[in-house]
Amino acid sequence: MVKVHGKAEAERLREELREQRRPPGRVGDAAEVEEPSGEGAAAIVADGGDRIELDYREIADTQRLLGEHFAELRNCLAEARELGLPPADGKGPVSVPMRRSFARRGGAGEGGVQLALESYLAELDALRTAIGMVAERHARTDEAAASAVDVVARGTDER
């Protein structure tokens, strides 16, 4: 526990802690990291196996299922927007606070259902896109490997 006497001392201690937490050497920014290049650029290490199998039909089924969930969430968002409209005030003493509470919880602001659903939709769309890109890259890699095997096989047949 450290006693701090004044703002200047607190700022000095904060800077000392920052310096201690920084890793040695320069850490690059994300923009400085190069993009992967070429097919199969990611280093995949198989543990105990000699191949990686990808079931394209299963990926397509997963994409279809994710698409259904996406449509369902989009429908929920449309309903939430309808429900987010302010209800008519009643005559009781809690009507105005309840209207505000419902508007906040059902609204598009922080903590509202609409904002949460929009966030889910964005995340689900990013997941669908990533899965599609991975499947496409694997398909291209498989085709390139099959083509290379065919070339090698034709070369040995000609001898």
Phi and psi restraints in degrees (value plus and minus 20) as a CYANA .aco file:
   2 VAL   PHI    -143.5  -103.5
   2 VAL   PSI     113.3   153.3
   3 LYS   PHI    -108.9   -68.9
   3 LYS   PSI     114.5   154.5
   4 VAL   PHI    -134.7   -94.7
   4 VAL   PSI     109.8   149.8
   5 HIS   PHI    -135.6   -95.6
   5 HIS   PSI      62.3   102.3
   6 GLY   PHI      89.5   129.5
   6 GLY   PSI     141.9   181.9
   7 LYS   PHI     -87.2   -47.2
   7 LYS   PSI     -60.4   -20.4
   8 ALA   PHI     -81.5   -41.5
   8 ALA   PSI     -62.1   -22.1
   9 GLU   PHI     -87.3   -47.3
   9 GLU   PSI     -58.8   -18.8
  10 ALA   PHI     -81.8   -41.8
  10 ALA   PSI     -62.6   -22.6
  11 GLU   PHI     -85.6   -45.6
  11 GLU   PSI     -59.2   -19.2
  12 ARG   PHI     -83.4   -43.4
  12 ARG   PSI     -64.2   -24.2
  13 LEU   PHI     -83.8   -43.8
  13 LEU   PSI     -58.8   -18.8
  14 ARG   PHI     -81.7   -41.7
  14 ARG   PSI     -63.1   -23.1
  15 GLU   PHI     -85.6   -45.6
  15 GLU   PSI     -59.2   -19.2
  16 GLU   PHI     -81.6   -41.6
  16 GLU   PSI     -63.1   -23.1
  17 LEU   PHI     -84.5   -44.5
  17 LEU   PSI     -60.0   -20.0
  18 ARG   PHI     -80.9   -40.9
  18 ARG   PSI     -63.3   -23.3
  19 GLU   PHI     -83.1   -43.1
  19 GLU   PSI     -59.6   -19.6
  20 GLN   PHI     -86.9   -46.9
  20 GLN   PSI     -53.4   -13.4
  21 ARG   PHI    -101.9   -61.9
  21 ARG   PSI     -39.1     0.9
  22 ARG   PHI     -89.8   -49.8
  22 ARG   PSI     117.0   157.0
  23 PRO   PHI     -90.4   -50.4
  23 PRO   PSI     133.5   173.5
  24 PRO   PHI     -85.7   -45.7
  24 PRO   PSI     126.8   166.8
  25 GLY   PHI      60.8   100.8
  25 GLY   PSI     156.5   196.5
  26 ARG   PHI    -105.5   -65.5
  26 ARG   PSI     115.2   155.2
  27 VAL   PHI    -123.5   -83.5
  27 VAL   PSI     105.3   145.3
  28 GLY   PHI     -94.5   -54.5
  28 GLY   PSI     136.3   176.3
  29 ASP   PHI     -99.3   -59.3
  29 ASP   PSI     140.4   180.4
  30 ALA   PHI     -79.9   -39.9
  30 ALA   PSI     -53.7   -13.7
  31 ALA   PHI     -87.1   -47.1
  31 ALA   PSI     -40.0     0.0
  32 GLU   PHI    -105.8   -65.8
  32 GLU   PSI     -32.0     8.0
  33 VAL   PHI    -100.0   -60.0
  33 VAL   PSI     110.5   150.5
  34 GLU   PHI     -95.1   -55.1
  34 GLU   PSI     128.6   168.6
  35 GLU   PHI     -89.0   -49.0
  35 GLU   PSI     129.6   169.6
  36 PRO   PHI     -82.6   -42.6
  36 PRO   PSI     128.9   168.9
  37 SER   PHI    -149.8  -109.8
  37 SER   PSI     126.2   166.2
  38 GLY   PHI      60.5   100.5
  38 GLY   PSI     140.8   180.8
  39 GLU   PHI     -88.5   -48.5
  39 GLU   PSI     121.3   161.3
  40 GLY   PHI      46.7    86.7
  40 GLY   PSI      12.6    52.6
  41 ALA   PHI     -87.2   -47.2
  41 ALA   PSI     -47.5    -7.5
  42 ALA   PHI     -96.1   -56.1
  42 ALA   PSI     113.6   153.6
  43 ALA   PHI     -98.8   -58.8
  43 ALA   PSI      90.8   130.8
  44 ILE   PHI    -129.6   -89.6
  44 ILE   PSI     106.2   146.2
  45 VAL   PHI    -130.6   -90.6
  45 VAL   PSI      97.6   137.6
  46 ALA   PHI    -106.9   -66.9
  46 ALA   PSI     112.9   152.9
  47 ASP   PHI    -123.9   -83.9
  47 ASP   PSI      90.0   130.0
  48 GLY   PHI      61.2   101.2
  48 GLY   PSI      -8.5    31.5
  49 GLY   PHI    -159.2  -119.2
  49 GLY   PSI     146.2   186.2
  50 ASP   PHI    -134.3   -94.3
  50 ASP   PSI     -10.8    29.2
  51 ARG   PHI    -179.7  -139.7
  51 ARG   PSI     144.6   184.6
  52 ILE   PHI    -141.5  -101.5
  52 ILE   PSI     104.9   144.9
  53 GLU   PHI    -126.8   -86.8
  53 GLU   PSI     119.5   159.5
  54 LEU   PHI    -146.6  -106.6
  54 LEU   PSI     103.8   143.8
  55 ASP   PHI    -113.9   -73.9
  55 ASP   PSI      82.0   122.0
  56 TYR   PHI     -85.4   -45.4
  56 TYR   PSI     -51.6   -11.6
  57 ARG   PHI     -86.1   -46.1
  57 ARG   PSI     -59.6   -19.6
  58 GLU   PHI     -86.4   -46.4
  58 GLU   PSI     -58.0   -18.0
  59 ILE   PHI     -84.1   -44.1
  59 ILE   PSI     -63.3   -23.3
  60 ALA   PHI     -82.3   -42.3
  60 ALA   PSI     -61.3   -21.3
  61 ASP   PHI     -83.3   -43.3
  61 ASP   PSI     -60.7   -20.7
  62 THR   PHI     -84.9   -44.9
  62 THR   PSI     -63.3   -23.3
  63 GLN   PHI     -80.8   -40.8
  63 GLN   PSI     -61.6   -21.6
  64 ARG   PHI     -83.0   -43.0
  64 ARG   PSI     -65.2   -25.2
  65 LEU   PHI     -83.6   -43.6
  65 LEU   PSI     -62.5   -22.5
  66 LEU   PHI     -83.7   -43.7
  66 LEU   PSI     -55.5   -15.5
  67 GLY   PHI     -82.9   -42.9
  67 GLY   PSI     -59.8   -19.8
  68 GLU   PHI     -84.4   -44.4
  68 GLU   PSI     -62.9   -22.9
  69 HIS   PHI     -84.1   -44.1
  69 HIS   PSI     -58.3   -18.3
  70 PHE   PHI     -81.5   -41.5
  70 PHE   PSI     -66.2   -26.2
  71 ALA   PHI     -83.0   -43.0
  71 ALA   PSI     -59.3   -19.3
  72 GLU   PHI     -83.7   -43.7
  72 GLU   PSI     -63.7   -23.7
  73 LEU   PHI     -85.7   -45.7
  73 LEU   PSI     -57.1   -17.1
  74 ARG   PHI     -84.4   -44.4
  74 ARG   PSI     -58.3   -18.3
  75 ASN   PHI     -85.5   -45.5
  75 ASN   PSI     -60.1   -20.1
  76 CYS   PHI     -82.5   -42.5
  76 CYS   PSI     -59.4   -19.4
  77 LEU   PHI     -84.5   -44.5
  77 LEU   PSI     -61.7   -21.7
  78 ALA   PHI     -81.6   -41.6
  78 ALA   PSI     -61.9   -21.9
  79 GLU   PHI     -85.5   -45.5
  79 GLU   PSI     -60.4   -20.4
  80 ALA   PHI     -83.4   -43.4
  80 ALA   PSI     -56.1   -16.1
  81 ARG   PHI     -86.0   -46.0
  81 ARG   PSI     -58.5   -18.5
  82 GLU   PHI     -86.4   -46.4
  82 GLU   PSI     -63.1   -23.1
  83 LEU   PHI     -92.4   -52.4
  83 LEU   PSI     -38.4     1.6
  84 GLY   PHI     -94.9   -54.9
  84 GLY   PSI     -28.9    11.1
  85 LEU   PHI     -87.5   -47.5
  85 LEU   PSI     122.7   162.7
  86 PRO   PHI     -85.7   -45.7
  86 PRO   PSI     109.7   149.7
  87 PRO   PHI     -94.4   -54.4
  87 PRO   PSI     141.0   181.0
  88 ALA   PHI     -88.3   -48.3
  88 ALA   PSI     120.5   160.5
  89 ASP   PHI     -90.9   -50.9
  89 ASP   PSI     122.1   162.1
  90 GLY   PHI    -106.4   -66.4
  90 GLY   PSI    -185.4  -145.4
  91 LYS   PHI    -125.2   -85.2
  91 LYS   PSI     -24.5    15.5
  92 GLY   PHI    -100.1   -60.1
  92 GLY   PSI     150.1   190.1
  93 PRO   PHI     -91.6   -51.6
  93 PRO   PSI     -35.3     4.7
  94 VAL   PHI    -120.6   -80.6
  94 VAL   PSI     -17.8    22.2
  95 SER   PHI     -82.3   -42.3
  95 SER   PSI     -64.8   -24.8
  96 VAL   PHI     -88.0   -48.0
  96 VAL   PSI     -67.4   -27.4
  97 PRO   PHI     -81.3   -41.3
  97 PRO   PSI     -56.3   -16.3
  98 MET   PHI     -87.3   -47.3
  98 MET   PSI     -59.6   -19.6
  99 ARG   PHI     -81.2   -41.2
  99 ARG   PSI     -63.7   -23.7
 100 ARG   PHI     -83.8   -43.8
 100 ARG   PSI     -63.2   -23.2
 101 SER   PHI     -83.5   -43.5
 101 SER   PSI     -65.7   -25.7
 102 PHE   PHI     -83.7   -43.7
 102 PHE   PSI     -59.7   -19.7
 103 ALA   PHI     -84.0   -44.0
 103 ALA   PSI     -60.6   -20.6
 104 ARG   PHI     -88.6   -48.6
 104 ARG   PSI     -67.0   -27.0
 105 ARG   PHI     -90.9   -50.9
 105 ARG   PSI     -52.7   -12.7
 106 GLY   PHI    -112.6   -72.6
 106 GLY   PSI     -25.4    14.6
 107 GLY   PHI    -103.3   -63.3
 107 GLY   PSI    -193.0  -153.0
 108 ALA   PHI    -116.9   -76.9
 108 ALA   PSI     -18.5    21.5
 109 GLY   PHI    -102.5   -62.5
 109 GLY   PSI     159.7   199.7
 110 GLU   PHI     -77.8   -37.8
 110 GLU   PSI     111.1   151.1
 111 GLY   PHI      66.2   106.2
 111 GLY   PSI     -22.9    17.1
 112 GLY   PHI    -107.6   -67.6
 112 GLY   PSI     133.7   173.7
 113 VAL   PHI     -82.6   -42.6
 113 VAL   PSI     -59.3   -19.3
 114 GLN   PHI     -82.6   -42.6
 114 GLN   PSI     -62.0   -22.0
 115 LEU   PHI     -83.7   -43.7
 115 LEU   PSI     -61.8   -21.8
 116 ALA   PHI     -82.9   -42.9
 116 ALA   PSI     -64.6   -24.6
 117 LEU   PHI     -85.0   -45.0
 117 LEU   PSI     -59.9   -19.9
 118 GLU   PHI     -82.7   -42.7
 118 GLU   PSI     -58.5   -18.5
 119 SER   PHI     -85.4   -45.4
 119 SER   PSI     -63.4   -23.4
 120 TYR   PHI     -81.2   -41.2
 120 TYR   PSI     -62.7   -22.7
 121 LEU   PHI     -82.8   -42.8
 121 LEU   PSI     -62.6   -22.6
 122 ALA   PHI     -83.7   -43.7
 122 ALA   PSI     -62.7   -22.7
 123 GLU   PHI     -85.7   -45.7
 123 GLU   PSI     -63.2   -23.2
 124 LEU   PHI     -85.9   -45.9
 124 LEU   PSI     -59.3   -19.3
 125 ASP   PHI     -85.0   -45.0
 125 ASP   PSI     -61.6   -21.6
 126 ALA   PHI     -83.1   -43.1
 126 ALA   PSI     -59.5   -19.5
 127 LEU   PHI     -84.8   -44.8
 127 LEU   PSI     -65.3   -25.3
 128 ARG   PHI     -80.7   -40.7
 128 ARG   PSI     -62.6   -22.6
 129 THR   PHI     -84.0   -44.0
 129 THR   PSI     -64.2   -24.2
 130 ALA   PHI     -83.5   -43.5
 130 ALA   PSI     -64.0   -24.0
 131 ILE   PHI     -82.3   -42.3
 131 ILE   PSI     -62.3   -22.3
 132 GLY   PHI     -82.2   -42.2
 132 GLY   PSI     -62.0   -22.0
 133 MET   PHI     -85.3   -45.3
 133 MET   PSI     -62.2   -22.2
 134 VAL   PHI     -83.8   -43.8
 134 VAL   PSI     -64.5   -24.5
 135 ALA   PHI     -82.1   -42.1
 135 ALA   PSI     -61.8   -21.8
 136 GLU   PHI     -83.7   -43.7
 136 GLU   PSI     -63.7   -23.7
 137 ARG   PHI     -85.5   -45.5
 137 ARG   PSI     -61.1   -21.1
 138 HIS   PHI     -85.0   -45.0
 138 HIS   PSI     -58.8   -18.8
 139 ALA   PHI     -82.3   -42.3
 139 ALA   PSI     -63.9   -23.9
 140 ARG   PHI     -83.5   -43.5
 140 ARG   PSI     -61.0   -21.0
 141 THR   PHI     -84.2   -44.2
 141 THR   PSI     -63.2   -23.2
 142 ASP   PHI     -81.4   -41.4
 142 ASP   PSI     -62.9   -22.9
 143 GLU   PHI     -84.6   -44.6
 143 GLU   PSI     -61.0   -21.0
 144 ALA   PHI     -85.2   -45.2
 144 ALA   PSI     -60.2   -20.2
 145 ALA   PHI     -86.7   -46.7
 145 ALA   PSI     -62.4   -22.4
 146 ALA   PHI     -83.3   -43.3
 146 ALA   PSI     -59.7   -19.7
 147 SER   PHI     -84.0   -44.0
 147 SER   PSI     -62.4   -22.4
 148 ALA   PHI     -84.6   -44.6
 148 ALA   PSI     -59.5   -19.5
 149 VAL   PHI     -85.0   -45.0
 149 VAL   PSI     -60.5   -20.5
 150 ASP   PHI     -81.4   -41.4
 150 ASP   PSI     -62.9   -22.9
 151 VAL   PHI     -82.7   -42.7
 151 VAL   PSI     -64.0   -24.0
 152 VAL   PHI     -85.9   -45.9
 152 VAL   PSI     -61.8   -21.8
 153 ALA   PHI     -85.1   -45.1
 153 ALA   PSI     -59.8   -19.8
 154 ARG   PHI     -86.6   -46.6
 154 ARG   PSI     -55.1   -15.1
 155 GLY   PHI     -85.6   -45.6
 155 GLY   PSI     -57.5   -17.5
 156 THR   PHI     -97.7   -57.7
 156 THR   PSI     -47.3    -7.3
 157 ASP   PHI     -91.5   -51.5
 157 ASP   PSI     -50.2   -10.2
 158 GLU   PHI     -94.4   -54.4
 158 GLU   PSI     -36.2     3.8
